[in-house]
Amino acid sequence: MTGRHAERSHRLRPHTADAIVEARGSTQADCLAEAVTALAEVYVADAASLTPTHRIPVDVDPHDPAGSLLEEALFVLDARGLVCVGADLARSHAGVSGHLLAVPAGDVDVTGSIPKGIAGAVLRPHDGTWEIEAIVDV
């Protein structure tokens, strides 16, 4: 797996007409944040190296944290023209909240198909860490 932080990593795998995003983090919030970066790398070259210029407040749905957060990142792209390249998240009384970190879509090199949606996402604890596997509809 690749990624920005030693305690966080991600990778992309092909899937029949889709892509699979895998992310891992030492905490639930770190894993979710890493999944946002991985989602961007489905269609943007080296999203982890981009410097975010926008912070969008987000509260993660506690019933579907991975799916709802990744769908929100795609909504921000569609509605605001911003590519979410990461997230600054922390545990809150309601679950996980914080900010999506984004750059204008016109400032990135698009290298793949822009995702249409999240077909399914699972967030689960694994060996003292957290991991996400999400199927991205491209």
Backbone hydrogen bonds, N-H to C=O, Kabsch-Sander energy under -0.5 kcal/mol:
donor,donor_aa,acceptor,acceptor_aa,energy
2,T,10,H,-3.6
8,R,5,H,-1.4
9,S,24,R,-2.2
10,H,2,T,-5.3
11,R,22,E,-2.2
13,R,20,I,-2.6
15,H,18,D,-1.7
17,A,15,H,-0.8
18,D,15,H,-3.1
19,A,136,V,-2.0
20,I,13,R,-3.6
21,V,19,A,-0.5
21,V,134,A,-2.9
22,E,11,R,-2.7
22,E,20,I,-0.5
23,A,132,I,-2.1
24,R,9,S,-2.8
25,G,130,W,-2.2
26,S,7,E,-0.5
31,C,27,T,-2.4
32,L,28,Q,-2.4
33,A,29,A,-2.4
34,E,30,D,-2.3
35,A,31,C,-1.9
36,V,32,L,-1.4
37,T,33,A,-1.5
38,A,34,E,-2.4
39,L,35,A,-2.4
40,A,36,V,-2.0
41,E,37,T,-1.8
42,V,39,L,-1.4
43,Y,40,A,-1.6
44,V,40,A,-1.7
45,A,109,D,-1.9
47,A,44,V,-0.7
49,S,46,D,-1.6
50,L,47,A,-1.5
53,T,102,A,-2.6
54,H,102,A,-1.9
56,I,100,L,-2.6
58,V,98,G,-2.6
60,V,96,V,-2.8
64,D,61,D,-0.8
68,S,64,D,-2.7
69,L,65,P,-1.8
70,L,66,A,-2.3
71,E,67,G,-2.3
72,E,68,S,-2.1
73,A,69,L,-2.1
74,L,70,L,-1.8
75,F,71,E,-2.3
76,V,72,E,-2.4
77,L,73,A,-1.4
78,D,74,L,-2.3
79,A,75,F,-3.4
80,R,76,V,-2.0
81,G,77,L,-1.3
82,L,76,V,-1.3
83,V,103,V,-3.2
84,C,82,L,-0.6
85,V,83,V,-0.6
85,V,101,L,-2.6
86,G,101,L,-1.1
88,D,99,H,-2.9
89,L,87,A,-0.6
90,A,97,S,-2.4
92,S,95,G,-2.9
95,G,92,S,-1.3
96,V,60,V,-0.5
97,S,90,A,-2.4
98,G,58,V,-2.4
99,H,88,D,-2.3
100,L,56,I,-2.9
101,L,86,G,-2.8
102,A,54,H,-2.5
102,A,100,L,-0.5
103,V,83,V,-2.0
105,A,81,G,-2.9
107,D,104,P,-2.1
108,V,105,A,-1.4
110,V,108,V,-0.8
111,T,43,Y,-2.2
112,G,43,Y,-1.1
116,K,137,D,-4.0
117,G,137,D,-1.2
119,A,117,G,-0.6
119,A,135,I,-2.3
120,G,135,I,-1.1
122,V,133,E,-2.2
124,R,131,E,-2.6
126,H,129,T,-3.2
129,T,126,H,-2.1
130,W,25,G,-2.9
131,E,124,R,-2.7
132,I,23,A,-2.7
133,E,122,V,-1.9
134,A,21,V,-2.7
135,I,120,G,-3.0
136,V,19,A,-3.6
136,V,134,A,-0.6
137,D,117,G,-2.7
137,D,135,I,-0.5
138,V,17,A,-0.8
138,V,136,V,-0.8
